[in-house]
Amino acid sequence: MNHRERFIETLTFGKPDKIPFNPGNPRESTLERWYSEGLDRGEDYRQAIYKRLGIDMPDSRPQVDLGVSFKMIPAFDEIVFEHKDGHYIGQEWMGTIAEISDRYDVTYLRYAKDFVTRKYIKFPVETYDDWDNMKKRYNVDSEGRFPVDFSERCRKLKDRDYPLTIGFSGPFWQLRDWCGLENLCIWMIEQPDFVEEMAEFWGDFVSGVLDRVLEELCPDHVLVNEDMAYKGHSMISPDMTRKYLMPCYQKWIPKLKKKGCPVIELDSDGYIGDLIPLWIEAGFNCCVPVEVAAHNDIVHYRKTYGKKMAFRGGIDKRCIAKGGMIMKNEVLRVVPPLLKDGGYIPGCDHGVPPDISWSNFIEYSRLLTKLTGWL
């Protein structure tokens, strides 16, 4: 099987020859540690692991970037307004003004390069006038939304041997970026019509972009980013999820399924136990990363939901950091029971943090490759 076939077969409870190898993605600080512990600077960490474990890297043709953007066009200017006492106050490209340590630059405010604490000061949508101005940045026909050679890229992608993923923000994630979490949650109670208007706009915009894509080809994997849970609870109730978010999902998912998209995945950190039933109802058939520290039990979820939901992730990053038998016991707690039924790609339950050493990551990866058929 090629990588595309293996990915689809795995997450649709089929019969793959091997399970895709995806141990987790390190952040910049993690890679810096690994460079000091034996990883060659600039070497792809996955290639390095395959080399150290003595297994062949999966073959794949050079990948073609679809080049479609769901981002605002134009973006806001990235500006540093103030630098003192070891901190920047700056505006990032989505218009949010925030404070960040001067160990980083303002690009860290928006991109997940590392585990960085931010203090938010002002969000780009705080009034109806702000909202009217924001809407102008989300035009399906904006120059740069699609590359000029989009049809040619789609033609090349029809013969791909790797899974084609399209990712975009869900309504909760997107409205939170516009308004801020506190404002959004308050407005859900005090200004529900405003929230519904913004969610409807986002649903229509994404639908418009998807329609253009689906005219040319169907992706293998759609990833909806929707961080909407804390360590112990979801950020909004199931009833609010149904009221404000479900209409967007119901615009997107049926058209994706009609075109044959096999994997439609929801990405949310935090405790997702109260949300999985709603995601299944909406039509999602996979979720990630299933954080253990947030009281998620992926083995229990599999027993509860069976083949209605596939998973990626679910291995406790804290146990990987400790290594040895603690790491091994955690991997064996999760991986064999889920692989028995299928519908699971094992991996770290979020970004790989810098307390995981290079040697522990290699040993963890060695165990994963044995369990998933690579060794």
ZIFENGI-V120421 format. One record per backbone hydrogen bond with DSSP energy under -1.0 kcal/mol. CO is the residue of the C=O (numbers start at 1). NH is the residue of the N-H. E is the energy in kcal/mol with one decimal. If there is no record, write none. Layout:
((CO	NH	E) (CO	NH	E))
//
This chain:
((2	6	-2.5) (3	7	-2.5) (4	8	-2.2) (5	9	-2.7) (6	10	-2.2) (7	11	-2.1) (8	12	-1.3) (9	14	-3.8) (10	13	-1.3) (10	343	-1.6) (23	348	-2.3) (25	352	-2.3) (27	31	-2.3) (28	32	-2.3) (29	33	-1.7) (30	34	-2.4) (31	35	-2.6) (32	36	-1.2) (34	37	-1.1) (34	39	-2.4) (40	43	-2.4) (44	48	-2.4) (45	49	-2.0) (46	50	-2.5) (47	51	-2.3) (48	52	-2.4) (49	53	-2.4) (50	55	-2.1) (79	91	-2.8) (82	89	-2.4) (84	87	-1.5) (86	102	-2.3) (87	84	-1.8) (88	100	-2.4) (89	81	-2.7) (89	82	-1.6) (90	98	-2.6) (91	79	-1.7) (92	95	-2.3) (93	76	-2.9) (96	92	-2.2) (97	121	-2.8) (97	122	-1.8) (98	90	-2.6) (99	119	-2.2) (100	88	-3.3) (101	104	-1.7) (105	108	-2.0) (106	109	-1.6) (107	110	-1.2) (107	111	-2.1) (111	113	-2.4) (113	28	-2.8) (114	116	-1.2) (119	99	-2.8) (122	97	-2.8) (127	131	-1.9) (128	132	-2.4) (129	133	-1.9) (130	134	-2.3) (131	135	-2.4) (134	137	-2.1) (135	138	-1.8) (137	73	-3.0) (139	142	-1.9) (142	145	-2.1) (145	69	-2.3) (147	150	-1.7) (149	153	-2.4) (150	154	-2.4) (151	155	-2.1) (152	156	-2.1) (153	157	-2.1) (154	158	-1.0) (156	159	-1.2) (157	160	-1.8) (161	4	-1.9) (164	220	-1.6) (164	221	-1.9) (166	223	-2.6) (168	225	-2.4) (170	174	-2.6) (171	175	-2.6) (172	176	-2.2) (173	177	-2.0) (174	178	-1.8) (175	179	-2.9) (176	180	-2.5) (178	125	-2.3) (180	184	-2.5) (181	185	-2.4) (182	186	-2.4) (183	187	-2.9) (184	188	-1.8) (186	189	-1.2) (186	190	-3.0) (187	191	-2.2) (191	195	-1.7) (192	196	-2.6) (193	197	-2.1) (194	198	-2.2) (195	199	-2.7) (196	200	-2.6) (197	201	-2.2) (198	202	-2.3) (199	203	-2.6) (200	204	-2.4) (201	205	-2.6) (202	206	-2.5) (203	207	-2.0) (204	208	-2.3) (205	209	-2.0) (206	210	-3.0) (207	211	-2.5) (208	212	-1.4) (209	213	-1.9) (210	214	-3.2) (211	215	-1.2) (213	216	-1.7) (213	217	-2.4) (220	263	-1.3) (221	166	-2.3) (222	265	-3.2) (223	168	-1.9) (224	267	-2.7) (225	170	-3.4) (228	235	-2.8) (230	271	-3.1) (233	230	-3.3) (237	241	-2.5) (238	242	-2.5) (239	243	-2.1) (240	244	-3.1) (241	245	-1.7) (241	246	-1.9) (245	248	-1.1) (245	249	-1.7) (246	250	-2.6) (248	251	-1.0) (248	252	-1.9) (249	253	-2.8) (252	256	-1.8) (253	257	-2.7) (254	258	-2.4) (255	259	-1.4) (256	261	-2.6) (263	222	-2.4) (264	285	-2.2) (265	224	-2.9) (266	288	-1.7) (267	226	-2.9) (272	275	-1.3) (272	276	-2.0) (275	279	-2.2) (276	280	-2.7) (277	281	-2.1) (278	282	-2.2) (279	283	-1.2) (279	284	-2.2) (285	310	-2.4) (286	266	-2.0) (287	312	-1.7) (288	268	-1.9) (289	314	-2.4) (291	296	-1.3) (292	295	-1.8) (297	301	-2.3) (298	302	-2.0) (299	303	-1.9) (300	304	-2.2) (301	305	-3.0) (302	306	-2.1) (305	308	-2.2) (310	287	-1.5) (311	345	-1.9) (315	349	-2.2) (316	320	-1.6) (317	321	-1.9) (318	322	-1.2) (319	323	-1.5) (323	327	-1.5) (324	328	-2.3) (325	329	-3.0) (326	330	-1.6) (327	331	-2.4) (328	332	-2.6) (329	333	-1.7) (330	334	-1.5) (331	335	-2.8) (334	338	-1.5) (335	339	-2.8) (336	340	-1.6) (338	342	-1.5) (343	311	-2.1) (345	313	-1.9) (347	315	-1.9) (352	27	-1.3) (353	356	-1.6) (357	361	-2.2) (358	362	-2.2) (359	363	-2.1) (360	364	-2.3) (361	365	-2.4) (362	366	-2.6) (363	367	-2.0) (364	368	-2.2) (365	369	-2.7) (366	370	-1.7) (367	371	-2.1) (368	372	-2.2) (369	374	-2.4) (369	375	-1.6) (372	19	-2.3))
//
